[in-house]
Amino acid sequence: MIFVLTALDETSQAREFIFESDRLEDGLDWLSQLASRGSTLLTARVIDRDSLTVLPVAVFDGSYFTAAIQQLAAEWRAILAQPPLSRG
């Protein structure tokens, strides 16, 4: 997937950044890291195959996403590993 970001840098110059990653959490962490270094995020988009997703820039506040996404994935794996409930 490709992350495309438009931001104002520390000199208030509009800049476009591109980051490519196979993992969603890496791209989200990258966006958050840019915000924490003083860039003002204007737009953020993710291109994945034939899909374009606009991300809400307000969520990128310097906090990292990796741990939360990995925890959520582990919880889903645990739920999906349980046998289905019988209705009888």
N, C-alpha and C positions, 0 to 999 in steps of 0.2 A: 504494500500500500504506500501511497505517496501523500505526505502531509504538506500542504501549501499554506503559508502564513504571510499576511501583510501586517506590518507593524511599524510603529514610529520608534526609531532608535533613540539613544540618549541625547542626540543632537536634533531631535524632532524631524529627522529625514525619514520619509516613507521608504520602506525596504520590503522586498519580497524574499522569503526564505523557503527552501524546499528541503524536505527530509524524507528519505525512503527507508522503510523498515518492514520486516515480516510480522512484527508484533505490534498490536494496537497500543499496548501499555508503553512501549518505548517511544512511540510518537507523541502520546499524550504527555509523558514525562518531559520530552524535549520542548513541547510548547510551554509547559509550566515553568521549565527552567529559564526559557527566554523571558517570560514575564517577571520572574524573580530577579533577573539581572537588569531590570529597568526598562525593558522594551514595553511599549504600549501596544497591545494586540488590537488590531482593527478587524481582521477577518481570519478565520481558520477553516480549512477544508481538508477532507480526507477523500482521496480517490482510491477506490479498491475495485479492480477489474472494470466493470462498466457502471459503477455506482459512484456518485458524488454526494458526500454528506457535509453539510455546513455545521460546524461546531460552535456552541455558544462560548465566546471568548471570556465571558465573566467567570467561568469555572477555573480558569488557569491563573492561580494565585500563588504559585511557587510550591504548592503541595504536590507530592508525587502520587501517581496512580498505580504503580506496579504492585505494591503490597495489597492494596484493596482489591484489585482485579484478580490477583492470584488467590486471595482468600475466597472471593466469590466463586471462582472456578472450582476450588477444592470443595466448597459447600455443595455446589451442583453435582460434582462427581460423586460425593457421598450420598446425596439424595437419589441420583440415578442408579446407584449400585444396590439400593434397597429393592427387595422383591415387591411387586405390585400388591396392593391391598386386594383381598378377595371380597367379593360382594355376595356372600351366601349365607 
